[in-house]
Amino acid sequence: MNRLYREKEDFLKYLDAFKGYSSLTIRSYNDAIDEMLLYAEIQEESTVLHINLMPLRIRIAPLKPKSIALKLSGIRSFIKYLRIQEIRVELRGDESVKIPKTLPKPVSHEHIMHVLEHANELEKLIILLLYTMGLRISELSNLKMADITSQWCRVMGKGSKERDVPMLPQIYTMILEYRSDSLSKEYVFEAEGERLSENSLRYIITKAFKGVGLKVTPHQLRHAYATELLNNGARIADVSELLGHASMSTTQIYTKLGNALKMDHYLKSHPLCKTTEDLQ
């Protein structure tokens, strides 16, 4: 068992150094593996590790399907890593969990503009960077001045994959103005010589929207970015590339969101949708 704990630490370092995973993702992997080591049945026979996840599955059964699926995904990644290290592993009880597909929930353009009217300089810049560039909160936290020009921004995304995203000139000007009053050196957002963490940025955003009575997460601004682009004629292939999606199928969920919004507007607007008496 001690061997697996050592392998876990090496695995987490691998995720950080070579995969470029966020601290939040690495922590979730760590928690999932710790639960596996604590509750799964683990035996070694003839140099083969036999891991039965069923005791763990029973324990986490009350959780939401998405939470269970995320834990199993982290465990499978660890098992795959062990096999790459030439450790023979037989895994049982890792059957996939069906997750009901839900549409993303973007915050409306009107709500974003409303909060910007009441936001301070830092809040406004953070919100605009997420909304005009579709960044993940981890990407915003790692944004460096060296990666920015007046027209483009080089973004380091998931799995250390780079992409170029257009930057509005006025947003670039706002960054320069903010930097002239701050002590930031390397990263766009710093405090006491260190980059602002994802949690710090997330707190600033949620606090700004809460100030006008709205509950909004940073990822909803990314959803809003994608939705507005697609609803206004942008090609799905371009939006997929701008978001840094590994597959275009991930981006296609926003087209479904567009259809859902169109249906909602139709039901609210067409006179025959408001009453069925004229059809009888």
CORQUIUR-V892921 format. One line per field, one symbol per residue. psi: psi as a letter, one per 20 degrees, with the letter a starting at -180 (. if undefined). Layout:
psi = ???
//
This chain:
psi = ghghhghgghghhghghhhkqrhgghhhgggghghghhhqopqppljppoooighghhhjhirqhhgghgghggghhggggghhjkpppopqkkqqpppppqqqnqqqhghghghhhiqaggggggghgghiikqqhhhghjpqhijpaihqpopoaqkkpqqppqpphhhghhgggghhirjqggqgorpliqqprghgggggghgghhhjkqopqhhhhgggggggghikjqphhgggghikphqhhhhihhhhhghghggghghhhphiihqjhii.
//
